[in-house]
Amino acid sequence: MTNSVAFERLAPNRKVAVRGALFALPLLLPLAYVAALQAFLPPVFFGIAFGAMIGYLLTPLGAEFWVPFSVILVLNDGGGVAEATWTVASIVLVDWFTALFLLWNFDLAERLPFLGKFIDKTEGRCRRFLAEKPWRQRLAAAALALYVALPVQMSGGVVGSILGRVMGIPRYRVFTIVALSSAAGAFPIAAAAFVVGPPAVAWAQGWASSGLPAILGVAVLVAFVAAIAYMVHRARRNHDEAA
């Protein structure tokens, strides 16, 4: 592997005190951030930012959905660059908080029923993959940074942290990679949504109000029913011919 073992353990004489702090701090930090965000942002924009954080954390949809969707919501409610930036930063911080929790409590995560099995399987595959070619170990950090920055599903703080640790990358280096790559992947998407989003929404609203979606929907439904009727008729004809 690289410079350290995959699963670091706390020293036994510090385990209780340090483990309690490392477990509680990543949970208290997001609570403090949400409280500060609520005090700083107007209610409508706080609702968008907080909803995006919860959605990004609990749903399978990644930053490729929540970032542009949240930016468009902010713009539709009259927000500007500042409100959109805070919203996107809130989504990015979800990766930061989850990465911090996992990297400080990784040995607990590997004992969980489902997550632990995923970690074990991933570690075995990573070890075999890196052992095949020595040069792959030198590119592990760069590959991790690229993976986290890509706007694809399961490329955020949770999976990125797990991959970094099972690759043997030191945990604080993993956190730095995840933090920077998450921001590098999210803010360009936000900028594109800020520029392209309003014209796209206006076009979609105009297209919807034109009545064309209803006509298209009826046409698709008629075509679907006709196709089903044709297949049933053909099946009966083939059955009669076979008889």
N, C-alpha and C positions, 0 to 999 in steps of 0.2 A: 504494500500500500504506500501511501505518501509518508507524512511525517509523524503520525500518531495512530494509536489503535482506534478502532471504530467506536467503542463504547468506553468512555472514561468513567471512573467511579470516584466518588468523594472519599476522602480519608475517613476511616472509622471514627476517630475521635472528634470529628467535626460534623458527622453525618446529620444529627438531629437538628442542630441550629441552622446549619447552612442549607440543608434540604428544605426546611420550613421556609426560609427566606427565598430560595430559588423557586419554590413552588408558588408562593403567594405573590411575589413581585410581578411576574408576567400577567397575573390576573388583576392586580390592583392598578397597574399602569393604564390599561384600556378603560377602566372605570373612571379614573381621573381624567383621561383625555376626553371621554364622552361628556363628563360634567363640564369641563372647560369649553368644549365645543358648543354645548347647549347655552352656556352663558354668553358666548361670543357671537354666534350666528343667529339671525332671525329665525323664528320657529319653522317657517316653510322650508328654508334651506337646511336647517338642522335635521328636519324630518327626512329630507332626501339623502343627506350624508349618512345619517344613522341607519336608514333603511338599506342603503347600499352596503354598509359595513356588515349588517346582519345577513343580507342576501348573499354577499360574497363568501361569508364564513360558513353558512349553513346549506347553501344550494350547490348543485354541481356546476352551475354557470360560473365562468371565470371572469377575469378582468376584461377580456375581449367583449363581454356583454355589459357588465355593470359600469365600466368607465364611460363608454359613449352614451349609454342609456341615462346615466345620472347627469352627465353634462347637458344633454338635451332637455331633461326635466328642469334643470337649473335655468337654462335659457328661456324655456317656456314660461317660467314663473317670474321672469324679469331680472334674473341674476346676471352677473357679468363675470369677468375673469377671476376676481377674488373669490367669489362664491364657488365657482367651478373648480378652482385650484384647491380650496379647502375640501371639497367633496372628493376629488381624486386623491388627495393626500390621505384622507381618511381610509379609502380603500387600500392604498399602499400600506398604511400602518397596520392593517389587519395581517398582512404578510409579516411585518416586523414583529408584532406581538406573538403570533403563532410560532414563528421561527425561534424567538427568544424562549418561549415556554418549552418547545421540543428540545432545543439544544441544552437547556439547563436541566431537563428532566428526561433525558433520552432513555436512561436505563429503566425508568418507569413505563415509558411508552412501549418498549419492547416486551413488556410483560402483559400488555393488554391482549385479550383473546384474538381479535381480528387484526389489529394494527401490528401486534407482535409477529404474527405469521407473515404479514406483508414485509416487515422489516427483515426477517430472517431470509425469506426468498430473495428479496432485493439485494441483500448483502452477498449472498452466495453468487448471484449472477454478476454483480459488480466485481467481486474478487476474481472470478474466472475471466471476465472480459478484460480487466486491467492486467491480469497475469499473462495473457496471451501475447501482448505486445508491450514492452517496457515503455515505449514512447507515449502510450495512452495515459500512463500515470502522470506524466508531465502536463498533459492537456486536460486533466480532470477538472481543475478549477475553471478553466476557460469554457469547457463544455457545460459545466453547471451554470455559469453565468449566462450563457446563451440560452440554455433551456428555460431558466426562470424568466428571462426577458421576453421569450416568445409568447405571443397572445394566443395560447392554446390551453385546452382544458388540463387540469391537474399539473399546472406548471408554477404554482404559487409557493407560499412560504412553507406549507406543510410537506409536500412532496419534495420540494427543493432542499429542505433541511434534512429530510431522511436520506435522500440521495447523497448529499454532501458528507454526512456522517458515515454512511456505509462505504463510501469511497475512501474513508480514512482522512479526509481533510479536517484540520483542527477546527473545533466548534466556533471559535470567534472569527476565524476566517470564513467559515460557512455563513455566519450571520452577516458579515460585511458583504459577501457576494450576493446573498438573497436580498438584502436591503437595497443595495445599489441597482441590482438587476431588475427588481420589482418596480422601482421608480422609473428606470430607463425604459421599461416596457409599457408602463401605464401612461405616462405623460405625453408621448407622441400620439397615442390613440386619442387622448383627451383633446389635444390640439386639433387633430383632424376632425373630431366630432364638433368642436367649437366652430370650425370654419364651414364644414359641409353639412352639419346637422340641421340648422334652420332652413336652408333651401330644400333639403330633402324632405323635412317634415311638411313644409309648405306645399311641395309638389304632391306628397302623399295625400294631404288634406284636400287639395284641389281635385286629384284623381278620384278620391272617395266621393266627393260631393257631385261629381259629374254623372254618377249613375252607372258608369262602366263596370265597377266591381259587381253590382247586382246582375247586370246583363251577362257578364262573364261567368258568374256563379251558376246562373240558370242554364247557360250553354253547357258547362261542364257536367251539371247534374243530368241534363237530357242525354248527353253523350254517354255518360256512365250507365244510365238505365238502358239505353239502346244497345250498348255493348253486352250487358248482362242478358237482355232478351235474345240477342243474336246467339250467344254462347249456349243458352238453354235450348233454343230452337235447333241449333246444330247438333247438340248432344242427343236430342230426341230423334232427329233424322238419322244419325249414325246408328242409334239403337234399333230403329225400325229396319234399316237396311241390313243390319247384322242378323236380325231375327228372320 
